[in-house]
Amino acid sequence: MQLIPAPALLPFIRHYLFIRHSFESVQKLRLFPDGSTGLVFSFDSLLQDDRDDLLPASFVYGQIREYKTVYTSGITHLIIVVFQPYGMSSLLGIPASELNNQIVELDLILGAASRDFYHQLSESTDVQANQQQLNHFFETLLRQTTDRPQPLITAATQWIIQRNGCFRARELMQFTGYEQRQLERKFKEVVGVSPQKMGSIVRLHHFLKQVQQPQYKHGMTPAVYEAGYYDQAHLIREFRKLTGLTPSRYLKQQNRLAVNFLPSPD
């Protein structure tokens, strides 16, 4: 289930994601990039990484460049705060580049306040109550920070999203007034990835949204071109790079926990 944050938080947070699922045995899960960073609260059973190390009960993750594998078993109860691409660096005051492909325990960033908040969340299984708790926590954090999303990078990111990830570098340079090297440095600092990488992620997710529309049920080829890929080979190459799967294998996968979080088919 997805719930929207309070209006004051929308420049920073896309949505709250609530996941509760029971697995009879150890389940291998796959997470692939969606252009956002996140904060995960894990209850009941903790996630494990691909080295069999337990992940913290609460942690933030930066931009991921390719799919990651985690494991779970029993009751999996997660609350995930999905940030705007530029949101976490402003709200938590950490350059996005420092969190690339990283998982960091929330205690190391926010200290005792995060531990107290985790216990508050764990006391209720009502998602609306959790939503209000999350809003209060982040609105308090917002009042304590002086950082705000950089208007130009925010506008440039939204421009990329509005164009479904399809653009040329010179078009973005014209829109922002920045040279390409300046743009890449600013994006990596605020968003965590280059504009071109963000574009490829946005394009893939636009394709996933389009291909599941009724008009494409008899074949994905029209959706391939509509999403801006040259041909199916181009799509498959980009899709595998980000997800480790082919588009057809992804679409056949059942019990997806989120668009970019699903039981691993291998």
N, C-alpha and C positions, 0 to 999 in steps of 0.2 A: 504494500500500500504506500502511495506517495501522498504527502501532505505539504502544502505550501507554507512557508514561514510568514511571520508578521510583515506588513508592508515595509517597515523601516529596515528589515533585514534582506529584502529582495536584491539590493545591489551586491550583496555578498553571498547569499545562499540561494541555490536553485530550488531545492526541495529537501524534505526529510523522507527517508525511505525506511519502512518498517518491514522486516523479514522475520517470519517465524515458520520453521519447517522442521519436521522430524525425519531423520534418516535412520534406517535400521542398522546400517553398518557404516564403516568409514567411507566418506564420500569425497571424491576429488572434485574441486570446483575451479572454474576458470574465470578470471577477471581480465577484461581487456579495456583499452583506453576509450574514454568518452569525452576527453577534453577538460574534465573537471578533476579537482582534488577532493579529498574527503576526510571525514572524521568518523571513526567506527567505535560504537559501544557494543561489546559482546557479552551476552548473559548466558547463563546455564552451562554451556560448554564453550571453551575457547577454540579459536581457529589455530591451525598449525601451518607453518610454511613448508616449502618443499625440502627442507633440511630436517624436518620433524621437530623443529623448535616451536614451542607455544608462543603465539602472538600475545601482546598485552591485552588486558580486558578493555582498554580504551587507547586508541592510537590514531594518529593522523597519517595520511599517505599523500605523497606528492604526485605530480604528473607521471604516469607510467607510459613508456614508449612502446611496449609490446605486452602481450598477455602474461599474466602471472598465475601461479597455481597455489591454491590453499586447500587444506583438508579440514573436514569437520565430521562429527558423528553425534548421534543422539538428537536432542532438541537443539536446533540452531536458532537463536533469538538475537537478532541484530537490529540496532538502530544506526542508520548511516546518515550523516549530514553531508549532502552533496553540495559543494560550493560552486559559485560561479567561477569560470576559468581564472579570473583575476581576484576572486574574493578572499581566499584564505590568506594570501600574502598580506593583504591590507588589514584584515580582522585580527590576525594573530601576530602581525608585525614581523614576519619572517620572509626573506626573499625567496620566491618560488624556486629559484635555481638550487637552493640549498636542500630542498626536499625531493628533487627529481629522483624517481625510482627508489625512494626511501620510505620506510615505515618507522615512525618515531612515537614512543610512548607519550601520551598526552600529559602525564605528570611532569615530564621533563620540560614542557613548554608552559603549562599553567599551574603546576604545583598542587598544593593541597586542595585548592578550589575545584580542580577536576575530579579528585577522589570523592569529595563530598557530593558533587553533582552526580557522579556515577551511581552512588548509593541511593540518591533521590530517585533517579530514573528506574533503578532496579526494584523499587518498592511498588511500582504500579505496572500493570500490563494493559492499561487503557491507553490507546494510541492518542486520543484527544487530550488526555491529561499529560501524556509525554510531550505532545506538541506544545502545550502551554509552558511546560517546564523548559523545553528547548528555547522557545521564544524568550522567556524571562532570562535565561542564562546568557544568550547571545546579545540581547538588548543591553544587559548589564556590561558585558564585555565591550560592546560598541561605545558605550558612554565613557569607557576608560581608555579608549585608544584615540590618538590624534591622526592616525593614518586613514586615508580614504583611497578608493580605487583611482588610479591616474586617469583623468577624463579621456585623454587621447587614446590610450591603450584600450580602455573600456570601449570607446567608440569603434576602434579598429577591429576589436574582437567581435563586436556585434555586427559590424559590416561583413566580416567573414562568414558569420552564422547566417545572416540574411541572404548571402549569395550561395548558401549551401556548400561552402568550401571551395567554390570554383572561382578562381581569380588568377591574374598574373601579377608578378611581383611589382611591376611598374605601376599597375593600377592602385595597389595599396600604397605605394610611395606617393602617388599623386593625391590620394585621399588624405594621407597624414602629413605630407610635407617633409617626411623623414627619408634619409637615404636608407638603402637596404641594410647596411651594417648597423646603423642606429636602431632600426626597427627590430632586428634580431636580438640586439643586446637588451632593449627595453622589454621585449616579449619574454625573453628568458628570465629576466629579473622579476617581472610582475605575474606572468602567466605560467612560465616554466618550460615552454617549448617555443620553437620558432613559429612565425606565421604560416610557413609552408606545412609544418607538421600539424598545426591546428587545422589547417584547411583539409588535409587528408583525413583527419579524424571526423571532422564535421561532415565531409562528403560521404564517408562510409555510413554514418548514422542517418544521414538523409536517405541514402539508398535503403537501409533497413526499414525505415518508416514507410517509404514508398512501396517497396516490394510486397508488403503485407496488406496493401489496399486491395479491394475486391477486383479492380480492373486488371490486376497483374496475376490473378490466380492460375491462368493458363500458361504462364511463362514469364520469366524475369527479364527477358531481353529489352523490352521497352523501358523498364525501370533502370537498366544499366546505363542507357544513353541519357535518360532524363536526369540521372544523378551526376552526369558529367564525365563518365568514363569513356575512353575511346572505343573499347570493345569488351567482351567478356573476359578475355585474357588479362586485360588491364585491371579489371575489377578483382578477378581471382588472385592476382599477384598482390594487390594492395590489401585485400581482405585477409589473406594468409599472413602477411607481414604483421598486421595488427592483432589478429585473433588466433592465428594458428590453425584455422579451419577454412574450408571452402564455404561459399555462401549457401550452397544446397545443404551441406551437412549442418550448418548452423540453423537453418530454417526447419530442419527435421527434428532438432533437439527439443525434447519435451521438458516441462518443469523448470523453465528458466526462472530464476529468482529475481532478475532484473534484465534489462536489455543487454547489458554487458557483463552479467554475472550469472553463470549457468553451470550445471553439472558437466564435467569434462567428458567428452565422448570417447576418449582413449584410455 
